[in-house]
Amino acid sequence: MTEHLVGIIPITTQPMGFDFEWHDCLMPIAPNYYAVERAVLECAYAGCETIWITLAYGQEPLVREILGDFV
């Protein structure tokens, strides 16, 4: 029996109060490097074969543009 490791990144949390038009997961933590990219990279380093990102309605286009389709 094989194991299938799945990473889940919830982005449906309450805003932290920075008052930006975008979600706080898109906060830059380095030049051209966002917090959500770090979360995806950590899942990939852990060996996740699938990474699920839960988003609120309307956030999908911006997050997809930043992340792309593959790690």
N, C-alpha and C positions, 0 to 999 in steps of 0.2 A: 504494500500500500504506500503510495507516495503522498507527500504533504504538499499543499499549495498555500504558500504564505501570502496573505493579502494585507496591504496597508490601507488604512482608512484615515483620511485627513478631513476633519469636520471644520467647515468654514461658515457654519450657520450660527455662530455664537453672537452674543450681543456686542455692539461696538464698544471700544474701550474709551471713547471720548475724545479722540483726536480731531473730530469734526471734518474729516475729509469726505469727498464725494464717493470714494471707493472704500472697499472693506479694509480692515486693518491688516489682513493677511498680505496685502499688497504693499506693506510698509517696506521701504528699502532698508536692508541691513548692511549693505556694502554697495559700491558703485555697480549699477546694473545687476543687482542680486537682491531678490525679494524674499520675504519670510516664507511664502508658500513654496518657492523654489527650494529653499533649504529643507522644508518638510518632505518634499518629494524626493530629494536627493538622499535624505536619511532613510526613507523607505527602500530606495533602490540599494543603498549600501547594506541594509539589513537582509537583502535577498528576496524582497517581495516580488512575486511574479505579476501581481496585479495591484494597482494603486487606485483606490476609489477616493474621489474628492466630492464631498457633499457641499452644495452651494445653495444659496437662496436664489429665487427666481430673478433673472435679470443680470446676474453676475457672471454667467457662463461665457459670454463672448470675450470679455476682458481677460479673465483668467486663462481661457484657452489660447488667446493671442500671446500671452506672456509665456505660458508653459509649452505650448505646442501639443503634439499627440504622442510623442515617444520620449522615453528617458534614455 
